[in-house]
Amino acid sequence: MTKAKYGVILIAMILSAGALLAFNEPGDFILVDNNRAIQMLGKTNPFISTNQLPDTVPPYFPHPKDLRFKNEKFHFITISPSGELIGFASGEENQWIGLMNVKEKYLKFLAWGMRTEFLDLTFSPNSKYISYTFHGPDHRTKLMIIETPGRDVAKPKPLNTWFKTMRNGEQFEPIGWVQPGDTTFSFTVSDSTGKLIEKIDLPLHIDWNNLPEQMRKERRKPSGVIKTDDQ
């Protein structure tokens, strides 16, 4: 995947009642048709295709008036341990991530970014929490932890965040959720040779009194917009 550029990242949800889709039942899913569709194993018809995805940010969140997503492919999909949720990323240049509930048959919009590359989305083992990572031209890699939103939840609740300006080929590598408890997400940062620089265990809830110096300028608005003091 070509490195995309990062702008403003917004946490958003679409349609608190959920956008109804013609879904099948829970099962195992794969990407087909050059990553333009998700298909259940054993089925011949796509579960959902990119042409069924919304191409705009929900209207009640700030965004450029003429912004449209080019949903040419799914960049990745992730199946929750419960088997009932599919997380995915789509959009070219301006990317977004979403959530499909297979059992209750709805789609929710989780987050988007101007000129942003989403790297991954990981469900906790109990499927109650989601971590996702993105980066951009300032060489920052940023990780967010949110609650997995239910059907009637308008916006995902942000729980914690971490970021680092990557230099000289440094690499971010997710390890996963730490059990028992599903309350900590672990990852590593290594140099360009693969040598470990640091291992981080990020808890669910942010400790504003013990932020790294580079993160102290960060301010989280109630709407979920992540913004720095100099923006």
N, C-alpha and C positions, 0 to 999 in steps of 0.2 A: 504494500500500500504506500502510495506516495505521501510524503510528509505534508500534512495540511497545516494551515496557519490558524492560530488561535485568536479569537477576539473575546467577546463577552459571552459568558455561559449563563444560561438561565434555567432554573429549575421550574418545570411547568407540568401541568396535567391537562388533558383534554377531556371535556365532557364528563362531569362528575358522575353522571349516570352510566357512562361507558358508551363507546361507539360500537353498536352491534355488528357482528360480522358472521358470515356463514361458515362457522368453524365445524370441525369434526370433533371427535372425542380425544381425550388425552392419550399420548403415546410417544413414540420415538420419532424425531424429525430430522431431516437433512435439507441442505440447500441444493437446489436443482436449477436447470435452465440458466447456466452461467451466473448463479447466485441471484437470479431475479425472482425466485419463488422458494417457498418453504413447503416441503412435502412430507407427509407422514409415511414412514416405512410400510410397505405393503399396499399402499394406495397408488393409483395412477393419476389422479387429478391433484393439482396443487392445493395445499392447505390455505395459503394466502400468497398473493403476488404483489410486487412493488406497485403495480398500477392500482391497487386497492388501498394504498397508504395515503394518509392526509399529506398535503404538500404545503401546509401553512402552520404557523405557530398559533395556539389558541388565542382568540382575539383579545382576551382580557389580560394578556401579558405584553409588556413593552417589546416592540420589535419594529424593524423597518416596514413601512406600509406595503412596499412592493416585494417583500421577501417571499420567495417560493423555493421549496426544496425540490431538487432534481433527484427523485428516487429511482436511480438507475439500477441499483443492486442492494442486497443486504451485505454489509461489510462483515458481519458475524451474527451468529445466533447462539443463545445460551438457554438450556432447558433447566428449570428449577428442579431441585431434588424431589419435590412433591409431584413433578410431572405435569402440573397444571398451568405453568407459566412459561412463556417464551420471551426472553429479552433479546433485543436486536438493535443494530445501528444501521442507518440508511442516510441518504443524501450525499451529494458531491460538493465539495468545498465547504458549504454550510451543512454540517451533519447534525443528526438528532438521534436520540435513543428512545425506544418505546417498549411497551410491555403488553403482551397478549395473554389474556386468561382463556385457556382452552376450555375449561369446564363451564365457566359462566358466560363465555362467548362475548368478550368485550376487549377493546384496545384502549390503552392509555398512553399519553405522551409524557415522557419523563423529563427530558432535558434536551437543550439544543445549544449550539454555539456558532458564531460567525467564524468561518474559516478555521474550523476545529476538526481534529482527528480523535475520535473515540477509539480507545485501544482495547477495552474489554468491559464486560459486565459480569459480575459474579454474585450468585445467590448464596446466602448463608445456608448451612445444612438444614435448618428448620424453615427455610424459605421466607422468614419474617423480615430479612434485611437484604439490601443490595449494595454492593460496592461497584463503582465504575471509575475508569481512568481515562484521561484525555491529555493532549499536549498541543503546543503550537510554536510559532516562530520565535518566541522569546526563550525557547528551550526549557520552558517549565513543563514538568509532568505533574499533573494534579489528580488526586484521588478523592472521591466523595463517597460517604456512606449515608444512605437514606433508609427509611422504613419502606418496606414493600407496600404500596398503597392498595387498599381494598377498592371495591367497585364504587362505593359512595364517598371516597376520599377525593377531594378536589385537587389537592397538591400533595406530592410526596414530602414527608417531613425530613429535612436535612438533620443529620445527627453529628457528623464529624467530617473534617477535611484535612488534607495534607498536601503540600506541594514542595517541589525542589527544582531549582534551575539546573538543568543537566548541562555539564560541561565536558569537553574533550572525550566525547563518545560514551559518557556514563549511561548505564542501562538500568531500567526499572524492571523488576521481575516479581509478579504477584506469587505468593505462596498459597494463600487461601485463608479461610476462616478457621480459627482455633477452637477446638472442642475440648471439653464440654462447655455449654453455655452459649455458643455462637455470638459472643459479645466482643470479639477481637479479630481484626483482619491483619494478617501478617504479609510483609513484602520485603524485598531487599533492593539495595542500590549497589551496583558493581561498577568498576572502571571498565575501560574499553577492552581490557584483557580478560575480563570475567572475575577479577579479584574483588572480593567482598569489601565494600566500603562501610555499609551499615545494614543492620536488620532492624526493622521497625514493626512493633506490635501496636496497631492503632485501635484504641477502644471505641465503643459505640458513641460515647458522649465527649464532646470537645471540652478541654480544660483551658478556659480563656486566660487563666492566671499563669499557665506554664507553656505558652506558645513559643516556638522557636523565633528568634529575632526577625527572620525574614517574613514571618507570617503575622507579625503584630500589626501591620498596616491593614490587614484584611478586616472587613466588616461585613456581617451577614444581616441583610435587611429581612424583615418579617416575610416579605413576599417570596423569599428564596433567592433573590438576586445576589450573586457573589460579586463584590465590588471593592476595589482598593481605594485608598484615600486620594490617590492622584488621578483617578478617573473622573 
